[in-house]
Amino acid sequence: MRDIQCGTCGTGVLVEKFSPSHTSVQWLGDAERSCPEFARQAALGVPSSWIPTCPALRDSIENAVRAGELATDELRHEPVPGRLG
């Protein structure tokens, strides 16, 4: 997993791309406290588990992919620890 910072608010998350359409995000802290978009939706009563993504964070992840800072696992040449093949 790779550390990615949101270009809008600076929130850091760990990210792994399994394919162009599958992205795994691991929050390093409470999403509702660290992400303004999650906080906004939580204030409206939306449970954080129902919030699919933060658009600014998603854009930051895609920018990292385009810049070559985050590789899609299917394109990696080195093995991923704990995964066969």
Buried (B, 14 or more C-beta within 10 A) or exposed (E): EEEBEBBBBEBEBEBBBEEEEEBEBEBEEEBBEBBBBBBEBBEEEEEBEEBEBBEBBBBBBBEBBEEEEBBBEEEEEEEEEEEEE
